[in-house]
């Protein structure tokens, strides 16, 4: 049986198109930004063991009341030691962990790992010098305090 070069090229192109279509169906969600004295309430679902986030709602710090299936992340103003506190309340069926990266423009200033808890609120410190905090890398957590 003879295989023509054109058949090999056509098969490679079909594989490439299929790979691009798969990437288009599962794009990574864009990072969510938070500023001092704000909070984001984010709908969260777990599909095939991966966390899928919905469109966040922005509110003033302390004003949100997350519903079932949502997490709320708040950011306080910095203190005299240039540290702010990230506040986390989860009303999900499993704990959700994520990264909070403090940025000035595109420069990373600080980073904090937040480990979700279902039994009550949790918090973490982050340097308060950043202009914004990017929330990203959401994943199903183990329900244990961060190390």
TORKOL-4160 file (C-alpha; in steps of 0.2 Angstrom, whole numbers, padded with zeros to 4 digits, m for minus):
147
<pt num="1" X="0000" Y="0000" Z="0000"/>
<pt num="2" X="0007" Y="0017" Z="m0005"/>
<pt num="3" X="0005" Y="0032" Z="0006"/>
<pt num="4" X="0006" Y="0049" Z="m0003"/>
<pt num="5" X="0014" Y="0063" Z="0005"/>
<pt num="6" X="m0002" Y="0073" Z="0003"/>
<pt num="7" X="m0011" Y="0061" Z="0014"/>
<pt num="8" X="0002" Y="0062" Z="0028"/>
<pt num="9" X="0001" Y="0081" Z="0027"/>
<pt num="10" X="m0018" Y="0081" Z="0027"/>
<pt num="11" X="m0019" Y="0070" Z="0042"/>
<pt num="12" X="m0006" Y="0081" Z="0051"/>
<pt num="13" X="m0017" Y="0097" Z="0047"/>
<pt num="14" X="m0033" Y="0088" Z="0053"/>
<pt num="15" X="m0024" Y="0083" Z="0069"/>
<pt num="16" X="m0018" Y="0102" Z="0071"/>
<pt num="17" X="m0036" Y="0108" Z="0068"/>
<pt num="18" X="m0043" Y="0096" Z="0081"/>
<pt num="19" X="m0030" Y="0101" Z="0094"/>
<pt num="20" X="m0034" Y="0120" Z="0091"/>
<pt num="21" X="m0053" Y="0116" Z="0092"/>
<pt num="22" X="m0050" Y="0107" Z="0109"/>
<pt num="23" X="m0040" Y="0122" Z="0116"/>
<pt num="24" X="m0054" Y="0134" Z="0110"/>
<pt num="25" X="m0067" Y="0124" Z="0120"/>
<pt num="26" X="m0057" Y="0125" Z="0136"/>
<pt num="27" X="m0048" Y="0142" Z="0137"/>
<pt num="28" X="m0040" Y="0146" Z="0154"/>
<pt num="29" X="m0051" Y="0159" Z="0163"/>
<pt num="30" X="m0043" Y="0176" Z="0164"/>
<pt num="31" X="m0036" Y="0182" Z="0180"/>
<pt num="32" X="m0048" Y="0192" Z="0191"/>
<pt num="33" X="m0042" Y="0208" Z="0199"/>
<pt num="34" X="m0046" Y="0215" Z="0216"/>
<pt num="35" X="m0041" Y="0232" Z="0224"/>
<pt num="36" X="m0040" Y="0237" Z="0242"/>
<pt num="37" X="m0057" Y="0239" Z="0251"/>
<pt num="38" X="m0066" Y="0228" Z="0238"/>
<pt num="39" X="m0072" Y="0210" Z="0237"/>
<pt num="40" X="m0076" Y="0199" Z="0223"/>
<pt num="41" X="m0090" Y="0186" Z="0224"/>
<pt num="42" X="m0087" Y="0172" Z="0212"/>
<pt num="43" X="m0098" Y="0157" Z="0207"/>
<pt num="44" X="m0089" Y="0141" Z="0207"/>
<pt num="45" X="m0093" Y="0124" Z="0200"/>
<pt num="46" X="m0082" Y="0108" Z="0199"/>
<pt num="47" X="m0082" Y="0099" Z="0183"/>
<pt num="48" X="m0072" Y="0083" Z="0180"/>
<pt num="49" X="m0062" Y="0088" Z="0195"/>
<pt num="50" X="m0057" Y="0105" Z="0189"/>
<pt num="51" X="m0064" Y="0122" Z="0195"/>
<pt num="52" X="m0074" Y="0132" Z="0183"/>
<pt num="53" X="m0077" Y="0150" Z="0189"/>
<pt num="54" X="m0091" Y="0161" Z="0183"/>
<pt num="55" X="m0092" Y="0180" Z="0181"/>
<pt num="56" X="m0087" Y="0188" Z="0197"/>
<pt num="57" X="m0098" Y="0202" Z="0206"/>
<pt num="58" X="m0088" Y="0217" Z="0213"/>
<pt num="59" X="m0093" Y="0225" Z="0229"/>
<pt num="60" X="m0087" Y="0236" Z="0243"/>
<pt num="61" X="m0078" Y="0226" Z="0257"/>
<pt num="62" X="m0090" Y="0218" Z="0269"/>
<pt num="63" X="m0105" Y="0221" Z="0258"/>
<pt num="64" X="m0106" Y="0204" Z="0249"/>
<pt num="65" X="m0116" Y="0188" Z="0256"/>
<pt num="66" X="m0111" Y="0173" Z="0245"/>
<pt num="67" X="m0124" Y="0161" Z="0241"/>
<pt num="68" X="m0122" Y="0142" Z="0240"/>
<pt num="69" X="m0109" Y="0138" Z="0226"/>
<pt num="70" X="m0100" Y="0155" Z="0228"/>
<pt num="71" X="m0084" Y="0161" Z="0236"/>
<pt num="72" X="m0081" Y="0179" Z="0242"/>
<pt num="73" X="m0063" Y="0186" Z="0242"/>
<pt num="74" X="m0060" Y="0203" Z="0251"/>
<pt num="75" X="m0045" Y="0214" Z="0252"/>
<pt num="76" X="m0042" Y="0226" Z="0266"/>
<pt num="77" X="m0031" Y="0242" Z="0265"/>
<pt num="78" X="m0013" Y="0240" Z="0270"/>
<pt num="79" X="m0007" Y="0243" Z="0288"/>
<pt num="80" X="0008" Y="0252" Z="0294"/>
<pt num="81" X="0019" Y="0236" Z="0290"/>
<pt num="82" X="0013" Y="0237" Z="0272"/>
<pt num="83" X="0003" Y="0221" Z="0273"/>
<pt num="84" X="m0015" Y="0219" Z="0268"/>
<pt num="85" X="m0027" Y="0204" Z="0273"/>
<pt num="86" X="m0036" Y="0193" Z="0260"/>
<pt num="87" X="m0052" Y="0187" Z="0268"/>
<pt num="88" X="m0060" Y="0172" Z="0261"/>
<pt num="89" X="m0078" Y="0165" Z="0263"/>
<pt num="90" X="m0083" Y="0149" Z="0254"/>
<pt num="91" X="m0100" Y="0142" Z="0252"/>
<pt num="92" X="m0096" Y="0128" Z="0241"/>
<pt num="93" X="m0097" Y="0109" Z="0242"/>
<pt num="94" X="m0078" Y="0106" Z="0242"/>
<pt num="95" X="m0064" Y="0118" Z="0247"/>
<pt num="96" X="m0057" Y="0129" Z="0233"/>
<pt num="97" X="m0038" Y="0134" Z="0234"/>
<pt num="98" X="m0031" Y="0148" Z="0223"/>
<pt num="99" X="m0017" Y="0160" Z="0221"/>
<pt num="100" X="m0017" Y="0179" Z="0225"/>
<pt num="101" X="m0003" Y="0189" Z="0216"/>
<pt num="102" X="0000" Y="0207" Z="0221"/>
<pt num="103" X="0005" Y="0217" Z="0206"/>
<pt num="104" X="0012" Y="0234" Z="0202"/>
<pt num="105" X="0009" Y="0235" Z="0183"/>
<pt num="106" X="0016" Y="0219" Z="0177"/>
<pt num="107" X="0029" Y="0217" Z="0191"/>
<pt num="108" X="0025" Y="0204" Z="0205"/>
<pt num="109" X="0027" Y="0211" Z="0222"/>
<pt num="110" X="0020" Y="0197" Z="0233"/>
<pt num="111" X="0010" Y="0181" Z="0232"/>
<pt num="112" X="m0001" Y="0172" Z="0244"/>
<pt num="113" X="m0009" Y="0154" Z="0243"/>
<pt num="114" X="m0027" Y="0154" Z="0250"/>
<pt num="115" X="m0033" Y="0137" Z="0255"/>
<pt num="116" X="m0052" Y="0135" Z="0256"/>
<pt num="117" X="m0061" Y="0130" Z="0271"/>
<pt num="118" X="m0079" Y="0125" Z="0272"/>
<pt num="119" X="m0080" Y="0126" Z="0291"/>
<pt num="120" X="m0078" Y="0145" Z="0292"/>
<pt num="121" X="m0069" Y="0160" Z="0285"/>
<pt num="122" X="m0050" Y="0160" Z="0282"/>
<pt num="123" X="m0037" Y="0174" Z="0278"/>
<pt num="124" X="m0020" Y="0177" Z="0272"/>
<pt num="125" X="m0008" Y="0191" Z="0272"/>
<pt num="126" X="m0001" Y="0199" Z="0256"/>
<pt num="127" X="0010" Y="0214" Z="0254"/>
<pt num="128" X="m0001" Y="0230" Z="0252"/>
<pt num="129" X="0010" Y="0240" Z="0241"/>
<pt num="130" X="0003" Y="0232" Z="0225"/>
<pt num="131" X="m0009" Y="0242" Z="0215"/>
<pt num="132" X="m0020" Y="0226" Z="0212"/>
<pt num="133" X="m0021" Y="0208" Z="0217"/>
<pt num="134" X="m0024" Y="0195" Z="0203"/>
<pt num="135" X="m0034" Y="0180" Z="0208"/>
<pt num="136" X="m0030" Y="0164" Z="0198"/>
<pt num="137" X="m0025" Y="0146" Z="0198"/>
<pt num="138" X="m0041" Y="0140" Z="0206"/>
<pt num="139" X="m0041" Y="0121" Z="0210"/>
<pt num="140" X="m0050" Y="0109" Z="0222"/>
<pt num="141" X="m0042" Y="0110" Z="0239"/>
<pt num="142" X="m0039" Y="0097" Z="0252"/>
<pt num="143" X="m0048" Y="0107" Z="0266"/>
<pt num="144" X="m0032" Y="0109" Z="0276"/>
<pt num="145" X="m0023" Y="0125" Z="0281"/>
<pt num="146" X="m0010" Y="0131" Z="0269"/>
<pt num="147" X="0008" Y="0127" Z="0273"/>
